[in-house]
Amino acid sequence: MFKRLRNDVAAVRERDPAAHSTVEVLLTYPGLHAVVGHRFAHAAWRRGFKLLARLISNVNRFLTGIEIHPGAVIGDGVFIDHGTGVVIGETAVVGDNVTLYQGVTLGGVSLDPGKRHPTVEDDVIIGAGAAVLGPFTVGRGARIGSNAVVLHEVAAGETMVGVPAKSVSAKRSTPPRPRCFPAYGCEPGQEEDPLAQEVDALSERLQELEARLATLEGREPDATERARRIAS
């Protein structure tokens, strides 16, 4: 228990520059409190004391604003930063050194009694407000951008953004080594929704075709098109 606690505290200090001391982390980080409280609830759940486990879980949620079902499996070095609104479902599995930000949901889309929630492998980062929904695997080292909605398997090392989430990185067999810690699931320049990028590209293409048509018809393009030409 104490070894796991040391790992959890070390994870906070490594990934949060606002953490200035071990004592500060122990006393003031609700994400750490939620993980430690969950360990007690999970131990009771595994031993068949399910009502007691749910009671511990409810107290934990009241104190931290983080809801972790006592049946969920949480690894070592898991860091829940800020934490308010995080929800982790009953059959979710969270690996080692995973980072979750506020508002993350590891949820299900089925009423089946079996596996309903995602398995998040080691070293994954899930940004604020993201929802990972379904009984699939998020591969080791993957990144989920803020507010993304992930509905299918994510390969190791992929970065997913958008609604529904799409990959903005090439698939890799091994996770990447980021140049810096991507605090909210994406490095700078990866935040834009790929669907929005496609719409922007189509809009630019449409403006180009309208300008060509105006030239062929021997008329001047409208003021918007002239301004676009001057800007380019």
DOVO-588514 format. One record per residue (C-alpha): x, z, y. Coordinates in steps of 0.001 Angstrom, whole numbers, plus 524288, in hexadecimal, padded with zeros to 5 digits. Layout:
+-------+-------+-------+
|     X |     Z |     Y |
+-------+-------+-------+
|     X |     Z |     Y |
...
+-------+-------+-------+
// end
This chain:
+-------+-------+-------+
|     X |     Z |     Y |
+-------+-------+-------+
| 80000 | 80000 | 80000 |
| 80AA6 | 803BC | 809CC |
| 812A3 | 7F7A6 | 80668 |
| 806DD | 7EF00 | 8091A |
| 80478 | 7F639 | 815DC |
| 81287 | 7F3D1 | 819F9 |
| 810C9 | 7E561 | 816F8 |
| 80447 | 7E4F1 | 81EE1 |
| 80A94 | 7EB9D | 82A9F |
| 8166D | 7E2B2 | 829C1 |
| 80D60 | 7D6DD | 829D9 |
| 806F9 | 7DB71 | 8366C |
| 813F1 | 7DDFD | 83D32 |
| 8195A | 7D0DD | 838DE |
| 80DB9 | 7C8C2 | 83D5D |
| 808E9 | 7CFD8 | 84984 |
| 81245 | 7D104 | 85514 |
| 808E5 | 7DAEB | 85B1F |
| 80C1E | 7E4B5 | 85043 |
| 816BB | 7ED7C | 855D4 |
| 81823 | 7F7E0 | 84B63 |
| 81407 | 7FBA2 | 83DB6 |
| 80C67 | 80752 | 842F2 |
| 804E5 | 7FE73 | 84C3D |
| 8015A | 7F553 | 84111 |
| 7FD00 | 80083 | 83853 |
| 7F467 | 8069F | 842C9 |
| 7EEBC | 7FB45 | 84A73 |
| 7ED78 | 7EF03 | 84207 |
| 7DFBD | 7ED9F | 83C52 |
| 7E41E | 7E24B | 833AF |
| 7EDB2 | 7EB53 | 82CD9 |
| 7E35C | 7F5FB | 82BBE |
| 7D9DA | 7EC36 | 825C9 |
| 7E3A7 | 7E7C8 | 81B80 |
| 7E759 | 7F5C4 | 817D9 |
| 7D91B | 7F9E4 | 8173D |
| 7D61D | 7EE27 | 80EB8 |
| 7E062 | 7F256 | 804DE |
| 7D8E4 | 7FF00 | 80288 |
| 7CBE3 | 7F7CE | 801C2 |
| 7D177 | 7EDB3 | 7F862 |
| 7D739 | 7F83F | 7EF9F |
| 7C9D5 | 7FEA6 | 7EEA2 |
| 7C375 | 7F167 | 7EC11 |
| 7CCAD | 7EE45 | 7E0DE |
| 7C9F4 | 7FB70 | 7DA96 |
| 7BB5F | 7F8FE | 7DAB4 |
| 7B7E1 | 801DD | 7E630 |
| 7B152 | 7F6C8 | 7ED50 |
| 7A84E | 7FEB9 | 7F5FA |
| 7B3BC | 80711 | 7FA7B |
| 7BB82 | 7FAAF | 7FCE2 |
| 7B0BC | 7F4FB | 80552 |
| 7AFAE | 80195 | 80CFC |
| 7BE49 | 80190 | 80FC2 |
| 7BD4F | 7F343 | 813A2 |
| 7B21E | 7F5FF | 81D09 |
| 7B987 | 8011A | 8238E |
| 7C54D | 7F831 | 82475 |
| 7BD0B | 7EDBF | 82B16 |
| 7B739 | 7F7A6 | 83498 |
| 7C4B8 | 7FC8E | 83892 |
| 7CBD4 | 7EF7A | 83966 |
| 7C1BC | 7E4B6 | 83B73 |
| 7C751 | 7DDD5 | 82F78 |
| 7BEEB | 7DBA9 | 82360 |
| 7C61A | 7DA70 | 81675 |
| 7BDFB | 7DB0F | 80A1F |
| 7C3F2 | 7E4FF | 800BF |
| 7C45D | 7DAAC | 7F60B |
| 7CD8F | 7D1E9 | 7FDCF |
| 7DBE4 | 7D1A0 | 7F9D9 |
| 7E58E | 7D375 | 80505 |
| 7F432 | 7D182 | 80344 |
| 7FFE6 | 7D800 | 809A9 |
| 80416 | 7D585 | 817A6 |
| 7F6AA | 7D0AD | 81BE2 |
| 7F559 | 7D162 | 82AA9 |
| 7E7E4 | 7D116 | 8310F |
| 7EAD7 | 7CFA3 | 83F86 |
| 7E0B2 | 7D480 | 8495D |
| 7D735 | 7D3F0 | 83E04 |
| 7C9B3 | 7D561 | 843EE |
| 7BFDA | 7CD50 | 83C6B |
| 7C85A | 7CA25 | 8309D |
| 7C027 | 7C8EF | 8242F |
| 7C605 | 7C7DB | 8167F |
| 7BC95 | 7C5C7 | 80B3B |
| 7BBAE | 7CC2C | 7FDE6 |
| 7C2DB | 7C201 | 7F5B4 |
| 7CCFD | 7BE4D | 7FFEB |
| 7DB59 | 7BF5F | 7FC5A |
| 7E55C | 7C0AA | 80740 |
| 7F3AE | 7BF31 | 8039E |
| 7FFF0 | 7C56B | 80934 |
| 80456 | 7C3EE | 81755 |
| 7F78F | 7BDB5 | 81BB6 |
| 7F3C5 | 7BE97 | 82A14 |
| 7E59A | 7BEBA | 82E90 |
| 7E0F5 | 7BF0B | 83C96 |
| 7D449 | 7C3FC | 84290 |
| 7C795 | 7BDF8 | 83E2D |
| 7CCCB | 7B819 | 83182 |
| 7C302 | 7B6A1 | 82675 |
| 7C6E0 | 7B510 | 8183D |
| 7B927 | 7B273 | 81385 |
| 7B0D6 | 7ABFC | 80937 |
| 7A6A2 | 7A137 | 8094D |
| 7A037 | 7A468 | 7FC52 |
| 797BA | 7AF0C | 7F67D |
| 79E49 | 7ADB2 | 7E92C |
| 7A305 | 7BAD5 | 7E3DC |
| 7B097 | 7B586 | 7E08A |
| 7BBB6 | 7B134 | 7E94B |
| 7B5DE | 7AE0A | 7F69C |
| 7C0B7 | 7B084 | 80061 |
| 7CDF2 | 7AA43 | 8030D |
| 7DB39 | 7AD93 | 7FD82 |
| 7E55A | 7ADF4 | 80862 |
| 7F328 | 7ACE3 | 80337 |
| 7FF7D | 7B30C | 808E3 |
| 80448 | 7B0A7 | 816D6 |
| 7F7B6 | 7AA6D | 81BCF |
| 7F3CD | 7AC05 | 82A15 |
| 7E577 | 7AAFB | 82DFD |
| 7E28E | 7AA10 | 83C89 |
| 7D818 | 7B0FF | 8446C |
| 7CA00 | 7AD9F | 8413C |
| 7CD32 | 7A51D | 83584 |
| 7C414 | 7A4D3 | 829CB |
| 7C8EE | 7A1E6 | 81C15 |
| 7BCDB | 7A046 | 813A0 |
| 7BC58 | 79E38 | 80506 |
| 7C323 | 7A141 | 7F825 |
| 7CF33 | 798D1 | 7FA3D |
| 7DDA1 | 79B60 | 7FCDB |
| 7E4EC | 79B0A | 809AF |
| 7F2C3 | 797BD | 8056E |
| 7FEFF | 79F5C | 8087E |
| 803E6 | 79E2D | 81667 |
| 7F7D8 | 79704 | 81B7D |
| 7F344 | 7986A | 8298D |
| 7E501 | 798E8 | 82DA3 |
| 7E2CF | 79695 | 83C20 |
| 7D9FB | 79ED1 | 844A9 |
| 7CB4F | 79C5C | 842CE |
| 7CDA4 | 792D6 | 8379F |
| 7C389 | 7923C | 82CBB |
| 7CA2B | 78FC1 | 81FA1 |
| 7C142 | 78B6A | 81492 |
| 7CABF | 78626 | 80A65 |
| 7D7EC | 78869 | 8040C |
| 7E3CF | 78922 | 80CEB |
| 7F107 | 78504 | 8077D |
| 7FD37 | 78D37 | 80976 |
| 80311 | 78B8D | 816ED |
| 7F7AA | 7842B | 81CEC |
| 7F277 | 786DE | 82A96 |
| 7E3BF | 785C1 | 82BFD |
| 7DC18 | 784E2 | 838B4 |
| 7CE65 | 7810A | 83CFC |
| 7C05A | 781C9 | 8383D |
| 7C02D | 77E73 | 82D33 |
| 7CEC3 | 780B8 | 82C0C |
| 7D7F1 | 7754A | 829E9 |
| 7E675 | 7751F | 8275C |
| 7EF9A | 77246 | 832B8 |
| 7FBE3 | 772C7 | 82A7B |
| 80110 | 76B3D | 81ED7 |
| 7FF1A | 771E3 | 811CA |
| 80B09 | 77909 | 80CE7 |
| 80EB4 | 77E7F | 7FFAE |
| 81533 | 78A1B | 80659 |
| 8111C | 79146 | 812AF |
| 817F9 | 78DD8 | 81F65 |
| 8212B | 796C4 | 826D3 |
| 81B1B | 7975E | 83474 |
| 82428 | 79794 | 8401A |
| 81CD7 | 7A36C | 84515 |
| 811C5 | 7ABEE | 84031 |
| 8052F | 7A41B | 84297 |
| 7FD12 | 7AF6F | 84778 |
| 7EFA4 | 7A946 | 84664 |
| 7F1BD | 7A060 | 83ACA |
| 7F723 | 79492 | 8420A |
| 80393 | 7917D | 84926 |
| 80288 | 78BE0 | 85700 |
| 7FD25 | 77E13 | 856D8 |
| 7F58D | 77FD0 | 84A22 |
| 7E95D | 78622 | 84FC7 |
| 7E186 | 779DA | 852C9 |
| 7D693 | 7764C | 84990 |
| 7DA19 | 769A0 | 8425B |
| 7CBFE | 76506 | 843DD |
| 7CD38 | 766AC | 8529C |
| 7D9D7 | 75EE1 | 8523D |
| 7D2F9 | 753C9 | 84B18 |
| 7C7D6 | 753CD | 85504 |
| 7D188 | 7533B | 86044 |
| 7D892 | 747C8 | 859DB |
| 7CBB5 | 7406E | 85814 |
| 7C808 | 74308 | 8663E |
| 7D4F7 | 73D82 | 86B0D |
| 7D354 | 73193 | 86251 |
| 7C591 | 72F4E | 86788 |
| 7CA77 | 72FCC | 87590 |
| 7D518 | 725FD | 87236 |
| 7CB48 | 71C9E | 86C02 |
| 7C218 | 71DD3 | 877B3 |
| 7CD51 | 71A42 | 880C5 |
| 7D098 | 70E3B | 878A2 |
| 7C266 | 70A04 | 87880 |
| 7C1A2 | 70B53 | 8873D |
| 7CDBF | 702D1 | 8889D |
| 7C845 | 6F850 | 87FA9 |
| 7BB6E | 6F818 | 88728 |
| 7C2D9 | 6F69E | 893EC |
| 7BDCC | 70318 | 89A0F |
| 7C48F | 70EEC | 89F48 |
| 7C479 | 71B2D | 896C8 |
| 7BCF4 | 7269D | 89C3F |
| 7C33D | 73154 | 8A475 |
| 7C5B9 | 739F3 | 898B2 |
| 7CD1F | 72F1F | 891D4 |
| 7D519 | 72BF5 | 89E08 |
| 7D8D1 | 73A42 | 89F51 |
| 7DCE0 | 73A86 | 89104 |
| 7E577 | 72E8B | 892F5 |
| 7EBEC | 73452 | 89EF6 |
| 7EE84 | 7410B | 897A5 |
| 7F4B1 | 739AB | 88C53 |
+-------+-------+-------+
// end
